[in-house]
Amino acid sequence: MALLSPFMDALRPPAFHRTWNKREPGKVVAKRAADLPDMTALPIRALMPDLPPTIWSEDALLGPTSLDEVRRQAQERAEAIDWSKIQPGRMVNLIANPHGLQLCGEAYVTMLEVIAAHVKETRGAKVRLRIAESMGHIENPDWVKIYRLEERFGDVEECPQMGAGTKVDTKLGDMYVTKKLFDAPYFIHTHVTEMREGYLHRMLDRLMKPFGMAYARLESRSAYHFGFGPRTGQIVSRCIFESDFIQDRYVATMVLDTTSEGVASVEADNDLKALDRRLAAGIMRNYGMAIKILGEIEDCVVVFDDHGCGVYCYAGGIAFDNMLCADVDFMDLDNLSLLAAERHDSAEPGLTMGKNNAIKGIVINYMAGGVPQPFLWDNYPVHVVGDTVNRWMLNDPSNYHFDRAKAPVWPTLDEAVAAACRDGGTDNVIVFDRTPGAFRVSRKLAQHLLDRAPAVRDKVDNVYLPKWLRQRGLTP
C-alpha cells in the first residue's frame, strides 16, 4: 500500500470499552493523547515499506476492513485440518484469548465463528466458547457483551486464572491449568502472532506460550514468569502442552498471523510445533523493525492512554514492554542475562533488560490495573490525569505499591504532559493508545525516527534477523 505522506494525522486510537468490573473509561477520560498539540501518527509502513499487506485492518487507512477474506481463509484452513479425533456428539472447548479480541476484534471473532460452525457441521459435535482470562481479568473490557458472544456462540464463559485448577502431570512435575478451559473431551487452541512478552518467550515455541500463561492457573503462570531463566522460560508451556492430559484433548490450532497494521493471513495445523516453526521467521521480521526503532529514542515522556496495564499498553502494534527493554536485544539467544532486571545498574551494559534511561517520565491518562508493576513506579517519575483514574490506580490490589510513586494528580492531560516534559527536560512524547499500524508521537520525534529508519532497517535485515533465525535453526 503506497503512502501518500509519511504521517497519518487522521489515524485515530480505538475507543475505550466498558470493563468487566463496569468501569467506563470513555466517560472519565476527558481528552485522548492523540489530541495533544503537535502529535502525529508515524506509520510502521513508513519505517518498513515492505511490510506485508493485510487482509483485514481495524482502520481503512491501513488496509481492507471487510471480513470476507478472513472468513474465506479461515474456512479454507478449517477444511484442511484433520478433525477426525472429535467423536460425534461430544463436547469441544473452543479456547479464545482476550489479546485476540483486543488486537483483532471482529476478525478474531470471525475466525472463531468459522471454526465452531465447521466442527459442528462436519463432526456433529457440540462447541462452547471459553475465554482464557488473565489474572487481571476484572479490568479487561467485557468482550462477551462488546461482541455479542452469547448471541453468536451460545455457551460462552470467561475463565479467570484464579478459578479452580486441574493438576497436570508434566516432565517438570505437577503443574496446574484452568479447569474450565479443559473440562471437555477435546479443545481447540486459537491465538494471534504479535510479539507480546518477547523478552520471556524469546520466540522459542511462541505459539505454545498460552499453555504456561493464559491457560495456566496462577501458580503455574508464576513458574513460567520467574522460575526457569531466560533460555528456558518456555519450558513450562512446552511441558504442559506435551503432557498426556493436554495431548489427549488437543485437536488443532488456528491463528491470525498479524503485523502492526492488522491481519496478514489465517494459519492452522494439527501440529502446533510445525505451525510455530512455519510462522516464527515472519513474526520476527514483521515486528523486528518496530521493536528496534524504539531503541533509537534518546529521551521522551511516555503517555499511557489504553486498556492495557502498563507493560501491555500498545503502540504501533507492539506492547510497551518492548520499549521498556529497548536497551537490550532480548531476541539474541547468546544473551544469558535478561532476567537480572533487579541488578540492571550493576550488570554489564547491553545484557540486562530493565530500566530504559530514555524514558524521562510517565503520564497515566488511563491504564488498566491487574498486574504488579513496581519496576515502573520505582524507576520513573509518574504523573496522573484526574482524581478518578488516580483512585483506580491506588485501589488496584495488584499495585498496592503504586503509592510509592507519590504521583502528582493533574486536572488535565495537557498540564500533566507539560509537567512531565518540563521535569524530564524533553519535548518528545510517545503515546501508547493502541493505535494500529503507527506510533503516536510528537512531530519532532516522528521525524527523528523516520531519519533513523534506513539504518535500523538495514541492521535488522542484515544483522539482527539473520542471527535470530540462525540461532533457532530457521531460514529466511
N, C-alpha and C positions, 0 to 999 in steps of 0.2 A: 504494500500500500504506500503510495508516494505521499510524502509530507508537503503540504502547501507552505508551511512555515515551521521554523524549529520549535516554536512554542504552541501550546494549545490552551489559551486562556478560557475557552468556552467549556473545557472539560470540568465537570463538577464531581464532588465527592458523593458517594451514596448517602441517601437519607438515613437518619437514625431510626431504629426499630424499638418497639416496646419490648422490655426484657421479661424474662421468665418470672422475675420477682416483682413485676408490674411497675417498674420504673419507666419513665417517659423522658429519656434524654433529649428527644427532639423538642419537647416543650420547655426544657430547662436551659438548654444551650441557646443563648441569645444571638450569637454570631459564629459562623463557621470560619475556620482559619483561612479557607480559600478566599474569603472576602477581605482579608487584611490588605492594606495598601502595598503595592509593588510585588504581589505574589503572582506566580505563573505556574503552569504545568509543563514540565520538561518531559516529552515523550521518551520512553525507553527506546523506541524505534529511531529517534534522532541520535541516540548514542550507539545503537546497534542496528544499522539499516537492514541487515539480512536476517532479522528476527522472523521466524516462520509466521505465515499468515494464520489468522484464526478462522475457525468455523462458527464461533459464537463469541461475542463480546458483550459486556454489560452496557456499553455506550456505543452508539452508532459512529462516533468519531474514530473508534478504534477498529471496527470491523462489523460483520453482519450480526444483527441482533435476533434474527429468525432462529427458531429452534429446529427447523426442518432437517438440517444436516446433522445435528447432534442426534436427533431421533433416528435418522437413516443409518448412521454409523453404529449407533447402539444396537439397532435391530440386526444389522449385518454381523456384528460381533456376537450377539446372542445366538444367532443361528449357527455360528461356527463353534460354539462351546459344546462340550460333551456334558449334558445334564443327566445322563443315564443313572448316576448314583442315586438320584432322588426317586424314591418309590411313590407310585400314585397314591394320592390321598394323605400323604404325610405332610408335616408342617416344616416350613423353611423360614428361618430368620434372615431377612434382608437387612444387613447392618449398614447404617448411614453414619456419617461423621459431620459434626457441626461445622468444621472448617470447609467441607464441601459446600454446605448450604451458604455459609458466609461468603465464600470467594466466588462460587459459580452459580449460586441461586437456582433459577429455573432450569438452567442447563443440567445441573446435578439432579434435580428432581425429575426431569425428563428421562435421564438415564435410569434412575430408579424405577420409574413407571414402566419403561420398556422391559427391564429385567423381570419385574413382577408379572406383567402380562404374559411374557413369553414362557415363564416357568409354569404358570397356571395353565396355560393353553396346551403346552407340549407334554407336561408331566402330570397334569391333573392334580397338582399339589396345592396346598394352602400356603399363602405367603403373608407374613406380617412384617411390618417395618419396625426396626429397633434402632434408636438413635444413641450412639455411644457418647454420652455427655461427659465433659471434663469435670475435674473436681470443683471448678468454679462455675458450675452449670447455672446457678441461680442468676448470674449476671448475663448469661447468654440471651440473645433475642429469642422470643418464643416462636421457634420455627414451625411448630405444629399449626399455630394459628396464622402466621405470616403466609405460609404456602398451602394452607387448607389441606394438610396432610391426612387428617382423619377422613375428610370427604373423598380424597383421591386414593387412599390406600386402605381405609377401613381400620384394621387393628394396628395402632401406632402407639409406641411408648418411648419416652425419653428415659434412659437408664444411666443415672449418675454413678460415678466410681466409688461413692461411699455407700452404695446399696449392698445387698447381700452378695457374697462371693462364692465361687466354686473352686475348690482346690484342684490343681493340675500337677500331676507328677511329671517333672522335666529332668533333663540331664543336670540341671543346677540344683535339683531338689524341688521342694514344694513351692509352686507359685499360685497366684490367685487371679482369676478373671471375673468380670462382672457376670453374675449368674444369669440375669435376664437376657443377655446377649446370646447365650449358648444353651438355652433351655429347650431347644428343638432338636430333632434328629439331624438337621442339616443347617448350614448357614452359608451365605454368600457375602464376600468381602468387597466393599467398594471404597474408592479413595480418589484423591486428586494429587497431582505430582509436584506441587510447589515446594519450595525449599525450607519451610518452617523447621527450626531447630537443627539445621545442618551441622552445627557445632557438636551436637550429640550423636546423630546417626552418621554423619560424615559421608553420606552417600554410599554406605555399605548396607545392603539389604533394605534399602529405603522403603519399599512397599510393605515390608514386614513391621515397620515401626508401630502401627496401632496395636499390635499384639503385646507390646510391652508398655504401651501408653494408653491410648483411647479405650482399648478393650480390657486392660488390666485393672484389677482393683487397686486401691490406693497404695497398699504396702508393696505390691509388685511394681507398680509405676515408680515408686520411690527407689526401688532397687535399680530400675532402668536408669533413673536420673543420676544416682550418686554412687552406686556400688561397684562399678566394674571398669572405670577408667576410660581414657579417650580412644583406645583402639578396639575396645570390646564392649562398648555401650550397647550395641545391638544384640549382644549375646542373650539378653533377657528376652527380647522379641523373638529372636530366632529359635530359642529353646522352647518357648511357649508354642510358637507356630508348629514346630516339629514334634510336639508331644502327641501321644496316641489320642488323647482327649480331643484335641483340635483336628487332627488328621482324620479321625473317624467321622467328623461332622462337616469338614471343609469340602466345598463343591467347586468354586471358581472365584475369580476376581475380575471386576470391571472397573476401569478408572477413566477419569478425564485427564488427558495429558495437556498440561497448561503452560502458558507463557505469562509474562506480565500483563499482556493485553486480554487474555481470556483463554478459551479452549482451542487447542490446536488439533486435537483428534480424540476419538474414543478408542480405548485399547482394552483387550481382555484375554484371559488364558485360564486354563485349568491348572497350569503350572506357575505358581506365584514367583518362584525363583527365576524361571525363564523370562517372565514378563518384566521382572525387576531389572534383569541384565539388559533386556532389549531397550528399556526406556532410560537407563541411567545416563548414558552419554548425552542424550538430548536434554535431560534436566540440567546437567552441569553446564552445558553450552548455553542453554536459553536463559539461565539465571546467573551464570558466572559474571557476565558484564555488569549487571545491576548490582551484584554484591561487591565487586571490586571497585566500582566507581565511587562507592561510599567512602572508601579509604583515601580518596583524593580531597575530601573536605578537611580544611585546615582548622576552621573554627566555625561554630554555629550554635544557635539555640534550636532545640527540638520542641515541637508542639504536638502533644497527643490530642487527637480530635476524632476518636474512633471507638468502636465497640470492643476492640481488643484490650487486653490488660497489659499495658506497658510493653513488654518484650514482644507481644503478639499484635501490637498496632502495626498497620501495613502502610507502605508507600511504594509505588512502582511495582506492585505485585510481590514484594518481599517484606518480611516482618522486621521490626526494629532490632531484634536480636542480632541481625546481620550487621547493623551499624554499630551496635554495642561491641561487637567483636571485629570491627573493621581493621584493627591494628595487627591482625594475625591471619595467616592463611590456614583456616581450620579444615580446608579440603585436602591439604597436604598431609598424607599419611606418615611422612617422615617426622612430623611434629608430634612428640610424645607428651607435651607438657600442657595441653589445652585446658585441663580441668583444674589447674592450680590457681584458680582465679583469686583466691584469698591471698596469694603471695605475688600478686601482679607487680607490685612496686619493687620487689627484690629479685624477681626472676629475670632471666636473660631476655632482653628485648626481642620481640618478634616471635616468641614462642607461646606466651601465655595469653589467653583471651581474658578480658576483664574490663578495666576502666578505659574508655576511649577519651583521651585528653582533648580531642577536638570539640567535644560537647561541653559548652560553657554554661548551659542551663537548660532546664526542662520546664515547659509550661503545660499544665493539665487543663485543657478546655473541657474534655470529657475522656475518661477511660474506664474500663470495667475493673472490678475487683476480682478476687478469687484465686490469685497466685501471689505468694510471698515474693517481694522484690526489694529486700534491704540493700542490694547492690546498686539500686537506683537512688534510694533516699539517702544512703550514706556517702555517695560519691559525687552527687551533683546538686547545685542549688535548684530548688523546686519552687515554682510559682503556681498558684491555683486560681482559676476563674470562678468566682461565685461561691456563696455560702452553701448552696445545696450540693454542688459537686464536692466541696471540701468535706461536708458532713458524710457523704457517701464514702469518701476515702478514709476518713477517721473511723468510721463504723465497719469497715471491711474486716472481718475476723481473720482473714489471711494476711492482712497487712497491719497487724497491731503496732508495728514499729514505724508506721508512717509518721507518727507524731514526732519522731526524732528529726525529721526533715525541717520542722518548725517553718513550714512553708507560709509565706505571706499570701493572703487571700485578696484578690483584686476584684473590683466590681465589674470590670470589662476586660475582654480579651486584649484589646489594644493596649491598655495600661499594663497588663501582665507581660506581654511580649516586649513592650518598650523597656520595662524594668529589667527583664532578663537579659536583653541585649545590652543595656547600659552597664549592668553589673558584670556581664561577661566580656565586655569590650569587643563586641562583634555586631555587625548588622546583617549577618547571614542567618536565614531561617529555613528550616526544613520541617514540613508538616507530615505527620503520619495520620492520614484521614481516610485510608483505604481507596483513594482514587485509583482506578485501574489504569495500567499502562503508562503511568507517568509519575515522576517525582514532583510533588508540590513544594516549590522552593521560591525564595526571593529571587528577583531577576538577576542580580549580580552573581549569586551563587549558581543559578542556572547557566549563565554564560561561562563561569569557571569550569563547571562540569562538562559543558559542551566543548570547551577548548581542550580539556584533558582527555576527552573520549578517544581520539585516534590512538594515542599512546597506550592507553589502558586496553583498548580493544586488541591492539597488536600483541600486547603481552599476554592477554587471556588466550588468544588464538594460537600463539606460537610458543608460549612458555607454560602458563598455568594448566590449560586444558590438556595438552599432550601429556603432562606429568600426571595429572589426576587420572586420566584414562589408563596410562601405562601402569600406575600403581594398582589399579583394580582389574588389570588383565582385559581391558576393553579397547576396542579400536574406534577411531572417529566414525 
